[in-house]
Amino acid sequence: MLFAEYQRYQYARSPLIEVICQLRFPTILTINSGEPADFQEAIRQEFPRYAARKEQLPPKVVGAGGPNAKVEPQSPITNHSFISADGLWKINLTKDFIALSTLRYTNWEDFALRLDKPLAQFIQVYQPAFFQRVGLRYLNAISKKRLGLTDLLWDDLIRSPYLGILGEPDVDETKVGRSTLETELSLEDGARMKIHAGPGLINGGKQDPEPKFILDGDFSRAGNLTADKVPDTLEVLHRYAERFFHGAILPELHEAMDPTPMEE
């Protein structure tokens, strides 16, 4: 079942390659017009490296559907990055969102703890009126080679709802160039889920030509959420993310990832 309750596990051979939490807020122009020095000073011990880049937004259509519709260019935005000494954790800040991402996720409790201080400092410095969207994304890339499962098919490792044509017994998966599942679903508690599932190459296969099975789950909640609502919202999104992953994998894959039960 997609959202059944599962025992929580920590995997020694986790397929997670990135976890991202993004919080969008009504535009704060001062973030785009100056350097966020006060915010940097508050988080500099944990995120000592800084970089900034200009990003050009796509043009927007003004008056769509009317007789005078036109395309207008948008001003570029500044994306401020605050990076940990080891390069594995990063805070991104723009005039519209703040995000925490990591390339070395261990468990939800650790991730939430690392988010707590930067988010609190952001709220203190910039005082956003509310958050328009809270999102949590888990990007998994499952490697048969890394897990010693090259003699098995994806049909032996992933449950059929996520396989598409690869779940058919007369289909040779080595001859399938592309087979992906794209799903968007409204959930309880005002949450939404967007899923991408299917074989793919990481970064176009430039450094690693092995096709991985991608399980990419993006969970979010929109609305005018005050700061005190964010922790509970993230807890809800995290529970959905865990249930999605466990509901997508079969026992053979679960065991190959070397699971250790976690205390509730």
Secondary structure, 3 states (H helix, E strand, C coil): CCCCCCCCEEECCCCEEEEEEEEECCCCHHHHHCCCHHHHHHHCCCCCEEEEEEECCCCEEECCCCCCCEEECCCCEEEEEEECCCCCEEEEECCCEEEEEECCCCCHHHHHHHHHHHHHHHHHHHCCCCEEEEEEEEEEEECHHHHCCCCCCHHHCECHHHCHHHHCCCCCHHHCCCCCEEEEEECHHHEEEEEEEEEECHHHHCCCCCCEEEEEEEEEEEEEECHHHHHHHHHHHHHHHHHHHHHHECHHHHHHCCEEECCC
